[in-house]
Amino acid sequence: MNKQVKEILEQYALENAECTVLRHLGNLVVRVEADARRYALRVCEPQVSAAQLQTELDGLQALKRDTDLYVPTPVTSVQGDLVTASIIFSTSR
């Protein structure tokens, strides 16, 4: 598990989760399995803003509320946030 994914999972109290990379083209998408539950974690490229992510989350919530479609349910962090920031610094030049 890479450092950034580990840091993010700590913010969801999922430190001991099993992770499988599903996609790493642009965004990183990881299947997370913990406590007999499965989640999808998406780590976005740095240029994606919190406002863009909030718009996507609002759209998911509207689809879930207003249709019979099966859509993913956003999960809040232990701090109650839907969007979690993670900054990894590189020391290489």
C-alpha positions as CSV (number, residue, x, y, z in Angstrom):
1,M,0.0,0.0,0.0
2,N,1.5,3.3,-0.9
3,K,2.1,6.1,1.6
4,Q,-0.7,8.4,0.4
5,V,-3.4,5.6,0.4
6,K,-2.3,4.6,3.9
7,E,-2.5,8.2,5.1
8,I,-6.0,8.6,3.6
9,L,-7.2,5.3,5.1
10,E,-6.1,6.5,8.6
11,Q,-8.6,9.4,8.2
12,Y,-11.4,6.8,7.8
13,A,-10.2,4.5,10.6
14,L,-9.3,1.8,8.0
15,E,-5.6,1.4,8.8
16,N,-5.7,-2.4,8.6
17,A,-7.7,-2.7,5.4
18,E,-6.7,-4.9,2.4
19,C,-6.2,-2.8,-0.7
20,T,-6.2,-3.7,-4.4
21,V,-5.4,-1.1,-7.1
22,L,-8.2,-1.2,-9.7
23,R,-7.0,1.6,-11.9
24,H,-4.1,4.0,-12.0
25,L,-4.6,6.2,-15.1
26,G,-5.2,9.7,-14.1
27,N,-7.0,9.0,-10.8
28,L,-6.0,6.2,-8.6
29,V,-8.9,3.9,-7.8
30,V,-8.4,1.3,-5.0
31,R,-10.7,-1.4,-3.7
32,V,-10.6,-1.3,0.1
33,E,-11.8,-4.3,2.2
34,A,-12.2,-3.9,5.9
35,D,-14.5,-5.3,8.6
36,A,-16.4,-7.4,6.0
37,R,-17.2,-4.3,3.9
38,R,-15.9,-3.1,0.6
39,Y,-15.2,0.4,-0.5
40,A,-13.8,2.2,-3.5
41,L,-11.2,4.9,-2.7
42,R,-10.5,7.4,-5.5
43,V,-7.3,9.5,-5.2
44,C,-7.7,12.4,-7.6
45,E,-5.1,14.3,-9.5
46,P,-4.0,17.5,-7.8
47,Q,-5.7,19.7,-10.3
48,V,-9.2,18.5,-9.3
49,S,-10.6,21.0,-6.9
50,A,-12.7,20.4,-3.7
51,A,-15.6,22.2,-5.4
52,Q,-15.5,19.8,-8.4
53,L,-15.5,16.8,-6.0
54,Q,-18.4,18.3,-4.1
55,T,-20.4,18.8,-7.3
56,E,-19.9,15.0,-8.1
57,L,-20.9,14.0,-4.6
58,D,-24.0,16.2,-4.8
59,G,-24.9,14.5,-8.1
60,L,-24.5,11.1,-6.5
61,Q,-26.7,12.0,-3.6
62,A,-29.4,13.4,-6.0
63,L,-29.3,10.2,-8.1
64,K,-29.7,8.1,-5.0
65,R,-32.5,10.2,-3.6
66,D,-34.4,10.8,-6.9
67,T,-34.0,7.6,-8.9
68,D,-34.0,3.8,-8.4
69,L,-30.4,3.6,-9.7
70,Y,-27.8,1.9,-7.6
71,V,-25.1,4.5,-7.0
72,P,-22.1,4.5,-4.6
73,T,-22.8,6.1,-1.2
74,P,-20.1,8.6,-0.2
75,V,-18.5,7.8,3.2
76,T,-17.4,10.5,5.6
77,S,-14.0,10.5,7.3
78,V,-13.8,10.3,11.1
79,Q,-13.8,14.1,11.1
80,G,-17.1,14.1,9.2
81,D,-15.6,15.2,5.8
82,L,-16.6,13.8,2.4
83,V,-13.5,15.1,0.8
84,T,-10.1,14.3,2.3
85,A,-6.9,16.2,1.3
86,S,-3.6,14.4,1.3
87,I,-0.3,16.1,0.4
88,I,2.8,14.1,-0.3
89,F,6.0,16.0,-0.7
90,S,8.8,14.8,-2.9
91,T,12.4,15.6,-2.1
92,S,13.7,14.7,-5.5
93,R,14.4,17.4,-8.1
